[in-house]
């Protein structure tokens, strides 16, 4: 946790979201994605499991940026790969342009690599991903290319697309 001098906001994270922050997280998503912030009364409480892969950076005790990491196993051409996907990427409009989401993305990529993920899937073409050195695969999934851990770039966990074949898939596992 970073402590700022008097009068400046206190920043925490990157870290897992806390159960008591789930309503604030729902508000953050609504504001970030152009939705409506619903009254807290009457909201269904989310299960604790819903937060297990949700990482945030908070300012003054409220989440201002969020990324969700989900793990799965991909079985392809006889090989099983642990993969990670990210989603729900959002930053409160008042905090954009400060590098907060970039810091959080770097953290989540490292968490996924530490968890043994061989492949990170990201949908979208945001500037955040381009600045991080993520290799785009086009407007639809291209089964002839894959991004894999171990490459250069700021994230250090991705390398340019590789042709997919039995040999390259086995090299990832």
MARBA-3410 file (N, C-alpha, C, O; in Angstrom, 1 decimal):
173
0.8,-1.2,0.0,0.0,0.0,0.0,0.9,1.2,0.0,1.9,1.3,0.8 ~ 0.5,2.2,-0.9,1.3,3.4,-0.9,0.6,4.5,-0.1,-0.6,4.6,-0.2 ~ 1.4,5.2,0.7,0.8,6.3,1.5,1.3,7.6,0.8,2.5,7.8,0.6 ~ 0.4,8.5,0.6,0.7,9.8,0.0,0.8,10.8,1.1,0.4,10.5,2.2 ~ 1.4,11.9,0.8,1.4,13.0,1.8,0.0,13.5,2.0,-0.9,13.2,1.3
-0.1,14.3,3.1,-1.4,14.8,3.5,-2.1,15.5,2.4,-1.5,16.3,1.7 ~ -3.4,15.2,2.2,-4.2,15.8,1.2,-4.2,15.0,-0.1,-5.1,15.3,-0.9 ~ -3.3,14.1,-0.3,-3.3,13.4,-1.6,-4.0,12.0,-1.4,-4.0,11.5,-0.2 ~ -4.6,11.5,-2.4,-5.3,10.2,-2.3,-4.4,9.1,-1.9,-3.2,9.0,-2.3 ~ -4.9,8.2,-1.0,-4.2,6.9,-0.7,-4.5,5.9,-1.7,-5.6,5.6,-2.0
-3.4,5.2,-2.2,-3.6,4.2,-3.2,-3.2,2.8,-2.7,-2.2,2.7,-1.9 ~ -4.0,1.8,-3.0,-3.8,0.4,-2.7,-3.8,-0.4,-3.9,-4.7,-0.2,-4.8 ~ -2.9,-1.4,-4.0,-3.0,-2.3,-5.0,-1.8,-2.3,-5.9,-0.9,-1.5,-5.7 ~ -1.8,-3.1,-6.9,-2.8,-4.1,-7.3,-3.0,-5.1,-6.2,-2.1,-5.6,-5.6 ~ -4.3,-5.5,-6.1,-4.6,-6.6,-5.1,-6.0,-7.1,-5.5,-6.7,-6.6,-6.3
-6.3,-8.3,-4.8,-7.7,-8.9,-5.0,-8.7,-7.9,-4.4,-8.5,-7.3,-3.4 ~ -9.9,-7.9,-5.1,-11.0,-7.1,-4.6,-11.4,-7.7,-3.3,-11.4,-9.0,-3.1 ~ -11.9,-6.9,-2.3,-12.4,-7.4,-1.1,-13.9,-7.6,-1.1,-14.6,-6.8,-1.9 ~ -14.5,-8.5,-0.4,-15.9,-8.8,-0.4,-16.7,-7.5,-0.1,-17.7,-7.3,-0.8 ~ -16.3,-6.7,0.8,-17.0,-5.4,1.1,-17.0,-4.4,0.0,-17.6,-3.4,0.1
-16.1,-4.6,-1.0,-16.0,-3.7,-2.2,-16.8,-4.1,-3.4,-16.8,-3.4,-4.4 ~ -17.6,-5.2,-3.3,-18.3,-5.7,-4.5,-19.3,-4.7,-5.0,-19.5,-4.6,-6.2 ~ -20.0,-4.0,-4.1,-21.0,-3.0,-4.6,-20.2,-1.9,-5.3,-20.7,-1.4,-6.3 ~ -19.1,-1.4,-4.7,-18.3,-0.4,-5.3,-17.8,-0.8,-6.7,-17.7,0.0,-7.6 ~ -17.4,-2.1,-6.8,-17.0,-2.7,-8.1,-18.1,-2.6,-9.1,-17.9,-2.3,-10.3
-19.3,-3.0,-8.7,-20.5,-2.9,-9.6,-20.7,-1.5,-10.1,-21.0,-1.2,-11.2 ~ -20.5,-0.5,-9.1,-20.7,0.9,-9.5,-19.6,1.3,-10.5,-19.9,2.0,-11.5 ~ -18.4,0.9,-10.3,-17.3,1.2,-11.2,-17.5,0.7,-12.6,-17.3,1.4,-13.5 ~ -18.0,-0.6,-12.7,-18.3,-1.1,-14.0,-19.4,-0.3,-14.7,-19.3,-0.1,-15.9 ~ -20.5,0.0,-13.9,-21.6,0.8,-14.5,-21.1,2.2,-15.0,-21.4,2.6,-16.1
-20.3,2.9,-14.3,-19.8,4.2,-14.7,-18.8,4.0,-15.9,-18.9,4.8,-16.8 ~ -18.0,3.0,-15.8,-17.0,2.8,-16.9,-17.6,2.4,-18.2,-17.1,2.8,-19.2 ~ -18.6,1.6,-18.1,-19.2,1.0,-19.3,-20.4,1.7,-19.8,-21.1,1.3,-20.7 ~ -20.7,2.9,-19.1,-21.9,3.7,-19.6,-23.2,3.1,-19.1,-24.3,3.5,-19.7 ~ -23.2,2.3,-18.1,-24.5,1.8,-17.5,-25.0,2.7,-16.5,-24.6,3.8,-16.2
-26.0,2.2,-15.8,-26.7,2.9,-14.7,-26.3,2.4,-13.4,-26.3,1.1,-13.2 ~ -25.9,3.2,-12.5,-25.5,2.8,-11.1,-26.8,2.6,-10.4,-27.6,3.5,-10.2 ~ -27.1,1.4,-10.0,-28.3,1.0,-9.4,-28.3,1.3,-7.9,-27.2,1.3,-7.3 ~ -29.4,1.5,-7.2,-29.4,1.7,-5.8,-28.9,0.4,-5.1,-29.1,-0.7,-5.6 ~ -28.2,0.6,-4.1,-27.6,-0.6,-3.4,-28.6,-1.4,-2.8,-28.5,-2.7,-2.7
-29.7,-0.9,-2.3,-30.8,-1.6,-1.8,-31.4,-2.5,-2.9,-31.7,-2.0,-3.9 ~ -31.6,-3.7,-2.6,-32.2,-4.6,-3.6,-31.2,-5.3,-4.5,-31.6,-6.2,-5.3 ~ -29.9,-5.0,-4.5,-28.9,-5.7,-5.3,-28.7,-7.1,-4.7,-28.7,-7.3,-3.5 ~ -28.6,-8.0,-5.6,-28.2,-9.4,-5.2,-26.8,-9.4,-4.8,-25.9,-8.8,-5.4 ~ -26.5,-10.0,-3.6,-25.1,-10.2,-3.2,-24.4,-11.2,-4.0,-24.9,-12.3,-4.2
-23.2,-10.9,-4.4,-22.4,-11.8,-5.2,-21.8,-12.8,-4.3,-21.5,-12.5,-3.1 ~ -21.6,-14.0,-4.8,-20.9,-15.0,-4.0,-19.4,-14.6,-3.9,-18.9,-13.9,-4.7 ~ -18.7,-15.1,-2.8,-17.3,-14.8,-2.6,-16.5,-15.3,-3.8,-15.5,-14.7,-4.2 ~ -16.9,-16.4,-4.4,-16.1,-17.0,-5.5,-16.1,-16.0,-6.7,-15.2,-16.1,-7.5 ~ -17.1,-15.1,-6.8,-17.1,-14.2,-7.9,-15.9,-13.2,-7.8,-15.6,-12.6,-8.8
-15.3,-13.1,-6.7,-14.2,-12.1,-6.6,-12.8,-12.8,-6.7,-11.8,-12.1,-6.7 ~ -12.8,-14.1,-6.8,-11.5,-14.8,-6.7,-10.4,-14.4,-7.7,-9.2,-14.4,-7.4 ~ -10.8,-13.9,-8.9,-9.8,-13.5,-9.8,-10.0,-12.0,-10.2,-9.5,-11.6,-11.3 ~ -10.6,-11.2,-9.4,-10.8,-9.8,-9.7,-9.8,-9.0,-9.0,-9.7,-8.9,-7.7 ~ -9.0,-8.3,-9.7,-7.9,-7.5,-9.2,-8.2,-6.0,-9.4,-8.8,-5.6,-10.4
-7.9,-5.2,-8.4,-8.2,-3.8,-8.4,-7.0,-2.9,-8.0,-6.1,-3.4,-7.3 ~ -7.1,-1.7,-8.3,-6.3,-0.6,-7.7,-7.4,0.3,-7.1,-8.3,0.7,-7.8 ~ -7.2,0.6,-5.8,-8.1,1.5,-5.1,-7.5,2.8,-4.7,-6.3,2.9,-4.5 ~ -8.3,3.8,-4.7,-7.9,5.1,-4.2,-8.9,5.5,-3.1,-10.1,5.5,-3.3 ~ -8.3,5.9,-2.0,-9.1,6.3,-0.8,-10.2,5.3,-0.5,-11.3,5.6,-0.1
-9.8,4.0,-0.6,-10.7,2.9,-0.2,-11.7,2.4,-1.2,-12.5,1.6,-0.9 ~ -11.7,3.0,-2.4,-12.7,2.6,-3.4,-12.0,2.2,-4.7,-11.0,2.8,-5.1 ~ -12.4,1.0,-5.3,-11.8,0.6,-6.5,-11.9,1.6,-7.6,-13.0,2.1,-7.9 ~ -10.8,1.9,-8.3,-10.9,2.9,-9.4,-10.5,2.2,-10.8,-10.7,2.7,-11.8 ~ -9.9,1.0,-10.7,-9.6,0.2,-11.9,-9.7,-1.3,-11.5,-9.4,-1.7,-10.4
-10.1,-2.1,-12.5,-10.4,-3.5,-12.3,-10.0,-4.3,-13.5,-10.2,-3.9,-14.7 ~ -9.5,-5.5,-13.3,-9.3,-6.5,-14.3,-9.7,-7.9,-13.7,-9.2,-8.2,-12.6 ~ -10.4,-8.7,-14.4,-10.8,-10.0,-13.9,-10.0,-11.0,-14.7,-9.8,-10.9,-15.9 ~ -9.4,-12.0,-14.0,-8.6,-13.1,-14.6,-9.3,-14.4,-14.4,-9.6,-14.7,-13.3 ~ -9.5,-15.1,-15.5,-10.2,-16.4,-15.4,-9.3,-17.4,-16.0,-8.7,-17.2,-17.1
-9.2,-18.6,-15.4,-8.4,-19.7,-15.8,-9.2,-20.8,-16.4,-10.3,-21.1,-16.0 ~ -8.6,-21.5,-17.4,-9.3,-22.7,-18.0,-8.2,-23.6,-18.6,-7.0,-23.2,-18.5 ~ -8.6,-24.7,-19.1,-7.6,-25.6,-19.8,-8.1,-25.7,-21.2,-9.3,-26.0,-21.5 ~ -7.2,-25.5,-22.1,-7.5,-25.6,-23.5,-6.9,-26.9,-24.0,-5.7,-27.2,-23.8 ~ -7.7,-27.7,-24.7,-7.2,-29.0,-25.2,-7.2,-28.8,-26.7,-8.2,-28.6,-27.4
-6.0,-28.9,-27.3,-5.8,-28.6,-28.7,-4.8,-29.5,-29.3,-3.6,-29.6,-28.9 ~ -5.2,-30.3,-30.3,-4.3,-31.2,-31.0,-3.6,-32.2,-30.1,-2.4,-32.5,-30.2 ~ -4.4,-32.6,-29.1,-3.8,-33.6,-28.1,-3.0,-33.0,-27.0,-2.5,-33.8,-26.1 ~ -2.9,-31.7,-26.9,-2.1,-31.1,-25.9,-3.1,-30.3,-25.0,-4.0,-29.7,-25.5 ~ -2.8,-30.3,-23.7,-3.6,-29.5,-22.7,-2.8,-28.3,-22.2,-1.7,-28.5,-21.7
-3.3,-27.1,-22.4,-2.6,-25.9,-22.0,-3.5,-25.2,-20.9,-4.7,-25.1,-21.1 ~ -2.8,-24.7,-19.9,-3.5,-23.9,-18.9,-3.5,-22.5,-19.6,-2.5,-22.0,-19.9 ~ -4.7,-21.9,-19.7,-4.8,-20.6,-20.3,-5.5,-19.6,-19.3,-6.2,-20.0,-18.3 ~ -5.2,-18.3,-19.5,-5.9,-17.3,-18.7,-6.6,-16.3,-19.7,-6.1,-16.1,-20.8 ~ -7.7,-15.8,-19.3,-8.4,-14.8,-20.1,-8.6,-13.6,-19.1,-8.8,-13.8,-17.9
-8.5,-12.4,-19.7,-8.9,-11.2,-18.9,-10.1,-10.6,-19.5,-10.4,-10.7,-20.7 ~ -10.9,-10.0,-18.6,-12.1,-9.3,-19.0,-12.5,-8.3,-17.9,-11.8,-8.2,-16.9 ~ -13.6,-7.6,-18.2,-14.1,-6.6,-17.2,-13.1,-5.5,-17.0,-13.1,-4.9,-15.9 ~ -12.3,-5.2,-17.9,-11.2,-4.2,-17.8,-11.9,-2.8,-17.8,-12.5,-2.4,-18.8 ~ -11.7,-2.1,-16.7,-12.3,-0.8,-16.6,-11.6,0.1,-15.6,-11.0,-0.4,-14.6
-11.6,1.4,-15.9,-11.0,2.4,-15.0,-12.0,3.5,-15.0,-12.6,3.9,-16.0 ~ -12.3,4.0,-13.8,-13.2,5.1,-13.6,-12.7,6.3,-14.5,-11.6,6.6,-14.5 ~ -13.7,7.0,-15.2,-13.3,8.1,-16.1,-12.4,9.1,-15.4,-11.6,9.7,-16.1 ~ -12.6,9.4,-14.1,-11.8,10.4,-13.4,-10.4,10.0,-13.2,-9.6,10.9,-12.9 ~ -10.1,8.7,-13.4,-8.7,8.2,-13.2,-8.0,7.7,-14.4,-6.9,7.2,-14.3
-8.6,7.9,-15.6,-8.0,7.5,-16.8,-6.8,8.3,-17.2,-6.7,9.5,-16.8 ~ -5.9,7.8,-17.9,-4.7,8.5,-18.4,-3.6,8.7,-17.4,-2.7,9.4,-17.6 ~ -3.7,7.9,-16.3,-2.7,8.0,-15.2,-1.8,6.8,-15.1,-1.0,6.7,-14.2 ~ -2.0,5.8,-16.0,-1.2,4.6,-16.0,-1.7,3.5,-15.0,-1.0,2.5,-14.8 ~ -2.9,3.8,-14.4,-3.4,2.8,-13.4,-3.7,1.5,-14.0,-3.3,0.4,-13.5
-4.4,1.5,-15.2,-4.8,0.2,-15.8,-3.6,-0.5,-16.3,-3.6,-1.7,-16.3 ~ -2.6,0.2,-16.8,-1.3,-0.4,-17.3,-0.6,-1.1,-16.1,-0.2,-2.2,-16.3 ~ -0.6,-0.5,-15.0,0.0,-1.1,-13.8,-0.8,-2.4,-13.4,-0.2,-3.4,-13.1 ~ -2.1,-2.3,-13.5,-2.9,-3.4,-13.1,-2.8,-4.6,-14.2,-2.7,-5.7,-13.8 ~ -2.7,-4.2,-15.4,-2.5,-5.2,-16.5,-1.2,-5.9,-16.3,-1.1,-7.2,-16.4
-0.1,-5.2,-16.1,1.2,-5.8,-15.8,1.1,-6.8,-14.7,1.6,-7.9,-14.8 ~ 0.4,-6.4,-13.6,0.3,-7.3,-12.4,-0.5,-8.6,-12.8,-0.1,-9.7,-12.4 ~ -1.6,-8.4,-13.5,-2.4,-9.6,-13.9,-1.7,-10.5,-14.8,-1.9,-11.7,-14.7 ~ -0.9,-10.0,-15.7,-0.1,-10.9,-16.6,0.9,-11.7,-15.8,1.1,-12.9,-16.0 ~ 1.5,-11.0,-14.8,2.5,-11.7,-13.9,1.8,-12.8,-13.1,2.3,-13.9,-12.9
0.6,-12.4,-12.6,-0.2,-13.4,-11.8,-0.5,-14.6,-12.6,-0.4,-15.8,-12.2 ~ -0.9,-14.4,-13.9,-1.3,-15.5,-14.8,-0.1,-16.4,-15.1,-0.1,-17.6,-15.1 ~ 1.1,-15.7,-15.3,2.3,-16.5,-15.6,2.7,-17.3,-14.4,3.1,-18.4,-14.5 ~ 2.6,-16.7,-13.2,3.0,-17.4,-12.0,2.1,-18.5,-11.7,2.5,-19.5,-11.1 ~ 0.8,-18.5,-12.2,-0.1,-19.5,-12.0,0.1,-20.7,-13.0,-0.6,-21.7,-13.0
1.0,-20.5,-14.0,1.3,-21.5,-14.9,0.5,-21.4,-16.2,0.5,-22.4,-17.0 ~ -0.1,-20.3,-16.5,-0.8,-20.1,-17.8,0.2,-20.0,-18.9,1.2,-19.3,-18.9 ~ -0.1,-20.8,-20.0,0.8,-20.8,-21.2,0.3,-19.8,-22.2,1.0,-19.5,-23.2 ~ -0.9,-19.3,-22.1,-1.6,-18.5,-23.1,-2.5,-17.5,-22.4,-3.2,-17.9,-21.4 ~ -2.4,-16.3,-22.8,-3.3,-15.2,-22.2,-4.2,-14.7,-23.4,-3.7,-14.2,-24.4
-5.5,-14.8,-23.1,-6.5,-14.3,-24.1,-7.0,-13.0,-23.7,-7.5,-12.8,-22.6 ~ -7.0,-12.0,-24.6,-7.6,-10.7,-24.4,-8.5,-10.4,-25.6,-8.0,-10.5,-26.7 ~ -9.7,-10.0,-25.3,-10.5,-9.6,-26.5,-10.6,-8.0,-26.5,-10.6,-7.4,-25.4 ~ -10.6,-7.5,-27.6,-10.6,-6.0,-27.7,-9.3,-5.5,-28.3,-8.3,-6.1,-28.4 ~ -9.4,-4.2,-28.7,-8.3,-3.6,-29.4,-8.0,-2.2,-28.7,-7.7,-1.2,-29.4
-8.0,-2.2,-27.4,-7.8,-0.9,-26.7,-6.4,-0.5,-26.8,-5.5,-1.3,-26.9 ~ -6.1,0.8,-26.6,-4.8,1.3,-26.6,-4.0,0.7,-25.5,-2.8,0.5,-25.6 ~ -4.6,0.4,-24.4,-4.0,-0.2,-23.2,-3.2,-1.5,-23.7,-2.1,-1.7,-23.3 ~ -3.9,-2.3,-24.5,-3.3,-3.6,-24.9,-2.2,-3.3,-25.9,-1.1,-4.0,-25.9 ~ -2.4,-2.4,-26.9,-1.3,-2.1,-27.8,-0.1,-1.5,-27.2,1.0,-1.9,-27.5
-0.3,-0.6,-26.2,0.9,-0.1,-25.5,1.6,-1.2,-24.7,2.8,-1.1,-24.5 ~ 0.9,-2.2,-24.3,1.5,-3.3,-23.5,2.2,-4.3,-24.5,2.9,-5.2,-24.0 ~ 2.1,-4.1,-25.8,2.8,-5.0,-26.7,2.0,-6.3,-27.0,2.6,-7.2,-27.5 ~ 0.7,-6.3,-26.8,-0.1,-7.4,-27.1,-0.2,-7.6,-28.6,-0.5,-6.6,-29.3 ~ 0.0,-8.8,-29.1,-0.1,-9.0,-30.6,-1.6,-9.3,-30.9,-2.2,-10.2,-30.4
-2.1,-8.5,-31.9,-3.4,-8.6,-32.3,-3.6,-9.8,-33.3,-2.6,-10.1,-34.1 ~ -4.7,-10.4,-33.3,-5.0,-11.5,-34.2,-6.0,-11.2,-35.2,-6.5,-12.1,-35.9 ~ -6.5,-10.0,-35.3,-7.5,-9.6,-36.3,-8.8,-9.5,-35.6,-9.0,-9.6,-34.4 ~ -9.8,-9.3,-36.5,-11.2,-9.1,-36.0,-11.9,-10.4,-35.6,-12.9,-10.3,-35.0 ~ -11.3,-11.5,-35.9,-11.9,-12.8,-35.5,-10.7,-13.7,-35.2,-9.6,-13.5,-35.6
-11.0,-14.8,-34.4,-10.0,-15.7,-34.0,-9.3,-16.3,-35.2,-10.0,-16.9,-36.1 ~ -8.0,-16.3,-35.3,-7.3,-16.9,-36.4,-6.6,-18.1,-35.8,-5.7,-18.1,-35.1 ~ -7.1,-19.3,-36.2,-6.6,-20.6,-35.7,-5.1,-20.8,-36.2,-4.5,-21.8,-35.8 ~ -4.6,-19.9,-37.0,-3.2,-20.1,-37.5,-2.2,-19.3,-36.7,-1.0,-19.3,-37.0 ~ -2.6,-18.7,-35.6,-1.7,-17.9,-34.8,-2.0,-17.9,-33.3,-3.2,-18.2,-33.0
-1.0,-17.7,-32.5,-1.2,-17.8,-31.0,-0.2,-16.9,-30.4,1.0,-16.8,-30.9 ~ -0.5,-16.3,-29.3,0.4,-15.5,-28.5,0.8,-16.4,-27.3,0.0,-17.0,-26.7 ~ 2.1,-16.4,-27.0,2.5,-17.3,-25.9,3.5,-16.6,-25.0,4.1,-15.6,-25.4 ~ 3.6,-17.1,-23.7,4.6,-16.4,-22.8,6.0,-16.6,-23.2,6.4,-17.4,-24.0 ~ 6.8,-15.6,-22.7,8.3,-15.8,-22.9,8.9,-14.8,-23.9,10.1,-14.8,-24.1
8.1,-13.9,-24.4,8.6,-12.9,-25.4,9.1,-11.7,-24.8,9.1,-11.5,-23.6 ~ 9.5,-10.8,-25.7,10.0,-9.4,-25.2,8.8,-8.5,-25.1,7.7,-8.9,-25.2 ~ 9.1,-7.2,-24.9,8.1,-6.2,-24.7,7.9,-5.9,-23.3,8.4,-6.6,-22.4 ~ 7.1,-4.9,-23.0,6.9,-4.4,-21.7,6.3,-5.5,-20.8,6.7,-5.6,-19.6 ~ 5.4,-6.3,-21.3,4.8,-7.3,-20.5,5.7,-8.5,-20.3,5.7,-9.2,-19.3
6.6,-8.7,-21.3,7.6,-9.8,-21.1,7.0,-11.2,-21.1,7.7,-12.2,-21.2 ~ 5.6,-11.3,-21.1,5.0,-12.5,-21.1,4.3,-12.9,-22.4,3.7,-14.0,-22.5 ~ 4.5,-12.1,-23.4,3.8,-12.4,-24.7,4.9,-12.2,-25.8,5.8,-11.4,-25.7 ~ 4.8,-13.1,-26.8,5.7,-12.9,-27.9,4.8,-12.9,-29.2,3.6,-13.2,-29.1 ~ 5.3,-12.5,-30.3,4.5,-12.4,-31.5,3.8,-13.7,-31.9,4.2,-14.7,-31.4
2.7,-13.6,-32.7,2.0,-14.8,-33.0,2.9,-15.9,-33.6,3.8,-15.6,-34.4 ~ 2.6,-17.1,-33.3,3.4,-18.2,-33.8,2.4,-19.1,-34.7,1.2,-19.2,-34.3 ~ 2.9,-19.7,-35.7,2.0,-20.6,-36.5,1.6,-21.8,-35.6,2.5,-22.3,-34.8 ~ 0.4,-22.2,-35.7,-0.1,-23.3,-34.8,0.1,-24.6,-35.6,-0.2,-24.7,-36.8 ~ 0.6,-25.6,-34.9,0.8,-26.9,-35.5,1.1,-27.8,-34.3,1.3,-27.3,-33.2
1.1,-29.1,-34.5,1.3,-30.0,-33.4,2.6,-29.7,-32.7,2.7,-29.8,-31.5 ~ 3.7,-29.4,-33.4,5.0,-29.1,-32.8,4.9,-27.8,-32.0,5.4,-27.8,-30.9 ~ 4.3,-26.7,-32.5,4.3,-25.5,-31.7,3.4,-25.6,-30.5,3.7,-25.0,-29.5 ~ 2.3,-26.3,-30.6,1.4,-26.5,-29.4,2.1,-27.3,-28.4,2.0,-27.0,-27.2 ~ 2.8,-28.4,-28.7,3.5,-29.2,-27.8,4.7,-28.4,-27.1,5.0,-28.6,-25.9
5.3,-27.4,-27.9,6.3,-26.6,-27.3,5.8,-25.7,-26.2,6.5,-25.3,-25.3 ~ 4.5,-25.3,-26.3,3.9,-24.5,-25.2,3.5,-25.2,-24.0,3.5,-24.6,-22.9 ~ 3.3,-26.5,-24.1,2.8,-27.3,-22.9,3.9,-27.7,-22.0,3.7,-28.3,-21.0
END
